[in-house]
Amino acid sequence: EVQLVESGGGLVQDGGSLRLSCAASGFTFDNYGIGWFRQAPGKKREGVSCINNVDGVTYYADSVKGRFTVSTDNAKSTVYLQMDSLQPEDTAVYYCAAELGSIVSMYGSMWERGIWGSWGQGTQVTVSS
């Protein structure tokens, strides 16, 4: 059974940092990409960042470039999202999702349009001003 479990969310002040974790199990981690998405109240879901474990390629939304860093620990089957210089606009529920690395590669910079069939339960990030 595929499982993705996010952790690390919380309340932080404007300019602060958080590190989210996505622990994966039930599939061959090295063959997949892991994407981070977020959804704020009243807004549609948006792709934040993605790392393809097949080739190590990473992608970032323009809104988080230079502030967020995605990384993977294959030994722990865990992907991290380091979020620095957080802003109130980053407030949302953050989800991680899994997609075959070959499909992530096919979509390239439009990675968030992939199927993303497996999702975690989400973790709340709140940035206060």
C-alpha positions in Angstrom: 0.0 0.0 0.0 1.4 3.4 -1.0 1.7 5.8 1.9 2.9 9.3 2.0 3.0 11.1 5.4 3.8 14.8 5.7 5.1 16.4 8.8 6.8 19.6 9.9 4.1 22.1 9.4 3.3 24.8 12.0 2.9 28.4 12.9 5.9 30.7 12.0 6.4 34.4 11.8 7.0 36.3 8.6 10.6 35.7 7.5 10.8 32.5 9.4 11.7 28.9 8.3 10.1 25.5 8.4 11.2 22.1 7.0 8.5 19.8 5.8 9.1 16.1 5.5 7.3 13.5 3.3 8.0 9.9 4.4 7.1 7.4 1.6 6.5 3.7 1.8 4.8 1.0 -0.3 6.6 1.7 -3.6 10.0 1.8 -5.2 11.0 5.3 -4.0 14.0 5.6 -6.5 11.6 5.2 -9.5 9.4 8.1 -8.5 9.2 11.8 -8.3 7.8 13.5 -5.3 5.9 16.7 -5.7 4.9 19.3 -3.1 1.6 21.1 -3.6 -0.3 23.6 -1.5 -3.8 24.8 -1.2 -4.9 28.0 0.6 -8.5 28.6 1.6 -10.5 29.7 -1.4 -7.7 29.1 -3.8 -6.9 26.3 -6.2 -4.1 23.9 -5.6 -0.8 24.9 -6.9 2.5 23.0 -7.5 5.3 24.3 -5.3 8.3 22.0 -6.0 9.2 18.6 -7.3 12.2 16.3 -7.2 12.6 13.4 -9.5 14.4 10.6 -7.7 15.3 9.0 -11.0 17.6 11.8 -12.2 17.6 14.3 -9.3 16.1 17.0 -11.4 14.2 19.6 -9.3 11.5 22.1 -10.2 10.2 25.2 -8.4 7.2 27.5 -8.8 8.3 31.0 -9.5 6.8 32.2 -6.2 9.1 30.1 -4.1 12.4 30.1 -6.2 15.3 31.2 -4.1 13.4 30.6 -0.8 12.4 26.9 -0.9 14.8 24.0 -1.4 13.6 20.4 -2.1 15.9 17.4 -1.3 15.7 13.7 -1.0 17.1 11.1 1.3 16.8 7.9 -0.6 18.0 5.8 2.3 15.1 7.0 4.4 12.6 7.3 1.5 11.9 10.8 2.6 11.7 14.1 0.7 12.2 17.4 2.4 11.0 20.9 1.6 13.1 23.5 3.3 11.2 26.8 3.4 13.0 29.9 4.2 12.0 33.6 4.2 8.4 32.5 4.6 5.7 35.0 3.8 2.0 35.2 4.8 1.2 34.3 1.2 2.8 30.9 1.8 0.0 30.0 4.3 -1.7 26.9 3.1 -2.1 23.2 3.6 1.0 21.5 2.0 0.7 18.1 0.4 3.2 15.7 -1.1 2.3 13.4 -3.9 4.1 10.6 -5.8 4.4 10.1 -9.6 6.4 7.8 -11.7 9.7 9.5 -12.5 9.3 8.7 -16.2 6.1 10.7 -16.2 7.6 13.6 -14.3 10.4 13.7 -16.9 7.9 13.7 -19.7 6.0 16.7 -18.3 9.3 18.6 -17.4 8.6 22.1 -16.2 4.9 21.4 -16.4 5.3 18.6 -13.8 2.3 19.6 -11.8 0.0 18.5 -14.7 1.0 14.9 -14.2 -1.3 12.2 -12.8 -0.1 12.4 -9.2 -2.2 9.4 -8.1 -0.9 9.1 -4.5 -1.2 11.8 -1.9 -0.5 12.4 1.7 -2.9 13.9 4.2 -1.4 17.3 4.2 0.3 19.5 6.9 -0.8 23.1 7.7 1.7 25.9 7.4 0.7 29.3 8.8 2.8 32.4 8.4 1.8 35.3 10.6 2.6 38.9 9.7 
